[in-house]
Amino acid sequence: MPKISKKKSCKLTPKEIYDKLKDEFGDPPWWPGDSYIVMVQSILVQNTTWSSVEKITASLKKMTPRDVLKMKIEKLEDLIRPCGFCKRKAKTIKYLTEWYGKYKYNVESVMKIGKTELRKELLAIKGIGPETADAILVYVFHKPSFVIDAYTRRLLERLGFSFKDDSEIRSFFEKGIEKDYKIYGWYHWLILRQGIEYCKKKPSCENCPFYDICKRKI
């Protein structure tokens, strides 16, 4: 009796997705800047564009965490207003700065904490959700914690994946690529570029590196 061959899945592995993105966009950069400024930027970029964050980055670079703590909340709100949701974000920045102060604003001291415990501490700060916490873990404290955002979910859905929740998405990536914070950071940037260039809410499919695979191509 002849063997019946099983049809192979056409879904890409995390490594294959990464390679296609890298072929398209080239070597990804790293999030530049002072550790504290990167943490603040990770809050400011929530629900806004990076160009809005860049408008106030020059002013941010002039301030230390102690300056931010001393600053009146109303002044901080005015400073970050171009990023939207200024009242909520100003409070979160204050809370984050107070937390960082427990470690005397020393990156190396925080890096000594294990990833799981540190993630719990960040998530306990009011206004910081999983996406922001993971971005801080990767780009500031060099912990391999995959960053999942709307671009990530949209790309995977259009590539034919169906995950129950973000924990399944995290497992997919963390089991499929090397657990290296640099790779996680580069991967996040590449997905971001894919989302901006091609995989928008209304997709722009011409020349997309996934055109032959995507379920939503137009």
C-alpha positions as CSV (number, residue, x, y, z in Angstrom):
1,M,0.0,0.0,0.0
2,P,1.6,3.3,-1.0
3,K,2.4,5.9,1.7
4,I,0.2,8.9,1.8
5,S,2.4,12.0,2.1
6,K,1.3,14.8,4.4
7,K,1.1,18.2,2.9
8,K,3.8,20.4,4.3
9,S,2.8,23.7,5.9
10,C,3.6,26.7,3.8
11,K,3.9,28.9,7.0
12,L,7.3,30.5,7.6
13,T,9.4,29.9,10.6
14,P,10.5,32.8,12.8
15,K,14.0,32.6,11.3
16,E,12.6,32.6,7.7
17,I,10.5,35.7,8.5
18,Y,13.5,37.4,10.0
19,D,15.7,36.6,7.0
20,K,13.1,37.9,4.5
21,L,12.7,41.2,6.5
22,K,16.5,41.6,6.7
23,D,16.9,41.0,3.0
24,E,14.3,43.7,2.3
25,F,15.4,46.4,4.8
26,G,19.1,45.6,5.4
27,D,20.9,45.5,8.7
28,P,18.6,47.0,11.4
29,P,19.8,49.8,13.7
30,W,19.7,49.9,17.5
31,W,17.5,52.3,19.5
32,P,20.0,55.1,20.1
33,G,20.4,57.3,23.2
34,D,21.0,57.4,26.9
35,S,19.3,54.5,28.8
36,Y,16.9,56.8,30.7
37,I,15.9,58.7,27.6
38,V,15.2,55.5,25.8
39,M,12.9,54.4,28.7
40,V,11.1,57.8,28.5
41,Q,10.8,57.5,24.7
42,S,9.3,54.1,25.0
43,I,6.5,55.6,27.0
44,L,6.1,58.7,24.8
45,V,5.8,56.6,21.6
46,Q,2.7,54.8,22.8
47,N,-0.2,55.6,20.5
48,T,1.7,58.2,18.5
49,T,4.4,58.4,15.8
50,W,8.1,58.4,16.2
51,S,8.3,61.8,14.5
52,S,6.3,63.2,17.4
53,V,8.7,61.8,19.9
54,E,11.7,63.2,18.0
55,K,10.2,66.7,18.3
56,I,10.9,66.8,22.0
57,T,14.0,64.5,22.2
58,A,16.4,67.5,22.2
59,S,14.7,68.9,25.3
60,L,14.7,65.5,27.0
61,K,18.4,65.0,26.5
62,K,19.1,68.1,28.6
63,M,17.4,66.6,31.6
64,T,18.5,64.0,34.2
65,P,16.1,61.7,36.0
66,R,16.5,63.9,39.1
67,D,15.5,66.9,37.0
68,V,12.3,65.1,35.9
69,L,11.4,64.2,39.5
70,K,11.8,67.8,40.6
71,M,9.8,69.1,37.6
72,K,6.2,70.1,38.2
73,I,3.8,67.6,36.5
74,E,2.2,70.5,34.6
75,K,5.5,71.5,33.1
76,L,6.3,67.9,32.1
77,E,2.8,67.7,30.5
78,D,3.5,70.8,28.4
79,L,6.9,69.5,27.3
80,I,5.6,66.2,26.1
81,R,2.3,67.5,24.7
82,P,3.3,66.9,21.0
83,C,3.2,63.1,21.8
84,G,-0.4,63.1,22.9
85,F,-2.0,61.8,26.1
86,C,0.3,64.1,27.9
87,K,-1.4,63.9,31.3
88,R,-1.3,60.1,31.4
89,K,2.2,59.8,30.0
90,A,3.6,62.5,32.3
91,K,2.4,60.5,35.3
92,T,3.9,57.3,33.9
93,I,7.2,59.0,33.4
94,K,7.2,60.2,37.0
95,Y,6.4,56.7,38.3
96,L,9.1,55.1,36.1
97,T,11.6,57.7,37.3
98,E,10.8,57.0,40.9
99,W,11.2,53.3,40.3
100,Y,14.6,53.9,38.6
101,G,15.6,56.0,41.6
102,K,15.4,52.9,43.8
103,Y,18.5,51.7,41.9
104,K,20.2,55.1,42.1
105,Y,19.6,55.5,38.3
106,N,22.3,52.9,37.6
107,V,21.7,50.7,34.6
108,E,24.2,48.1,35.8
109,S,22.4,47.7,39.1
110,V,19.1,46.9,37.3
111,M,20.8,44.6,34.9
112,K,21.7,42.3,37.8
113,I,18.0,41.5,38.2
114,G,16.7,38.4,36.4
115,K,14.4,39.0,33.4
116,T,11.3,37.5,34.9
117,E,11.5,39.5,38.1
118,L,12.5,42.7,36.3
119,R,9.5,42.4,33.9
120,K,7.2,42.0,36.9
121,E,8.7,45.2,38.4
122,L,8.2,47.2,35.2
123,L,4.6,45.9,34.7
124,A,3.8,47.0,38.3
125,I,4.5,50.6,37.3
126,K,1.2,52.3,36.5
127,G,0.9,53.1,32.7
128,I,3.5,50.5,31.6
129,G,2.1,47.6,29.7
130,P,3.7,44.5,28.2
131,E,4.9,46.1,24.9
132,T,6.6,49.0,26.7
133,A,8.0,46.7,29.4
134,D,9.5,44.4,26.8
135,A,11.0,47.3,24.8
136,I,12.7,48.6,28.0
137,L,14.0,45.1,28.8
138,V,15.5,44.6,25.4
139,Y,16.8,48.0,24.5
140,V,17.9,49.3,27.9
141,F,18.6,46.3,30.2
142,H,19.6,43.8,27.5
143,K,17.1,41.1,28.5
144,P,15.7,38.7,25.8
145,S,12.0,39.4,26.0
146,F,10.3,39.5,22.6
147,V,8.4,42.8,21.9
148,I,4.9,42.1,20.6
149,D,2.9,45.0,19.2
150,A,0.1,45.7,16.7
151,Y,2.5,45.4,13.8
152,T,3.6,42.0,14.9
153,R,0.0,40.7,15.3
154,R,-1.0,42.1,12.0
155,L,1.9,40.6,10.1
156,L,1.4,37.1,11.5
157,E,-2.3,37.2,10.9
158,R,-1.7,38.1,7.2
159,L,0.9,35.3,6.9
160,G,-1.8,32.8,7.9
161,F,-1.0,32.3,11.6
162,S,-3.7,32.1,14.2
163,F,-2.6,32.6,17.7
164,K,-4.8,32.6,20.8
165,D,-3.0,35.4,22.5
166,D,0.3,37.2,22.9
167,S,1.8,34.4,25.0
168,E,1.4,32.0,22.1
169,I,3.1,34.6,19.8
170,R,5.9,35.0,22.3
171,S,6.4,31.2,22.4
172,F,6.5,31.1,18.6
173,F,9.3,33.6,18.4
174,E,11.3,32.6,21.4
175,K,11.3,28.9,20.5
176,G,12.1,29.7,16.8
177,I,15.1,32.0,17.1
178,E,18.2,32.4,19.3
179,K,17.4,33.9,22.7
180,D,19.6,37.0,22.2
181,Y,18.4,40.5,23.2
182,K,20.1,42.0,20.1
183,I,18.3,39.7,17.7
184,Y,15.0,40.5,19.5
185,G,15.7,44.2,19.2
186,W,16.6,44.0,15.5
187,Y,13.6,41.8,14.8
188,H,11.3,44.3,16.4
189,W,12.7,47.1,14.3
190,L,12.3,45.1,11.1
191,I,8.7,44.3,11.8
192,L,8.1,48.0,12.5
193,R,9.6,48.8,9.1
194,Q,7.4,46.2,7.5
195,G,4.3,47.6,9.1
196,I,5.2,51.2,8.1
197,E,6.2,50.4,4.5
198,Y,3.8,47.5,3.5
199,C,1.7,45.9,6.2
200,K,-0.4,48.9,7.1
201,K,-4.0,48.7,8.2
202,K,-4.8,49.2,4.5
203,P,-2.0,47.1,3.0
204,S,0.4,48.3,0.4
205,C,1.3,45.0,-1.2
206,E,3.3,45.9,-4.3
207,N,7.0,44.9,-3.8
208,C,6.2,43.4,-0.3
209,P,8.7,40.6,0.5
210,F,5.8,38.4,1.6
211,Y,3.6,39.0,-1.5
212,D,3.6,35.4,-2.6
213,I,2.7,34.1,0.8
214,C,0.4,36.7,2.4
215,K,-3.3,35.8,2.7
216,R,-4.4,39.4,2.5
217,K,-2.5,40.6,-0.6
218,I,-4.3,43.0,-2.9
